[in-house]
Amino acid sequence: MLRPPWLQGQGDDLGSDLVDTRTKLVGRGIPPRDPSEPVFFPGGPPKHVSAGWVLLLADGDRIAVDGPIVVGRKPFAVEGFPEAKLVTVVDREKTVSKNHAILLPYDGGLFVLDLNSTNGVAVVANRTRKPVTSTEFSPVPDGAVVELGSYLLGVDQVV
């Protein structure tokens, strides 16, 4: 089981009350998810990744970040990033836009940009929640959760 940075090294017995993969709506008029609430994703090593970044999807899939990635309900190519990998996420509440965000590995780090989504993007790390704009790439630290509407996307750095 992967843990956020503030729970690392606390043993394997965390109790079922700490395990939470449920999402909470963050649409218009509804408050965002509490960033102090731990979020865990299914464990296990990512496949075919020796080093770099990995996206952890809510359904348990792991996506190696070896270049730009566009994430959305029905993603399509983005101007300036024709080679971007398109990653489709299942969001029953439809809080994720067709083209919601782009993630870009650069100089050893990972960055995210909101693609003018309806319900926004935020990076939750170290118990803080930072909204992401559609005008500037925002850094995504190791162990962070990227909120795409009410969909939670885990981020892990593999060394």
URPE-V145411 format. One line per field, one symbol per residue. psi: psi as a letter, one per 20 degrees, with the letter a starting at -180 (. if undefined). A space follows every 10 residues. Layout:
psi = ???
//
This chain:
psi = pqqqhijqjk riniqhiipo jqqpqkapip qrqoiipqpq qqaqqqpkoh qbqppoqhji qpppnjaqpp pahmqrqppi lhjpppopqo nhiliprgog qppopplirp qqppllrgjr qqpoqlkqoo qprjippqqo rpjrpppncj ppoqpppp.
//
